């Protein structure tokens, strides 16, 4: 039983430390995507799609949904390659 308590505490600490770090990754990915978009043809369908994904990532980040925000920002960056 004591082992379970230790595992639970360690898990809680990892999540508490990991979530804020994950949250700080969103703005970096969004910034990278926006910088890449700025260098490309703004009329390109690919760029238009990426802008939509970046806007969604920003909205999700502001709502505190960092995992989905990172996914959207990474989708945008992949699209721009």
Buried (B, 14 or more C-beta within 10 A) or exposed (E): EEEEEEEEEEEEEEEEEEEEEEBEBBBEBBEBBBEBBEEEEEEEEBBEBBBEBBEBBBEBBEEEBBEBBBBBBBBBBEBBE
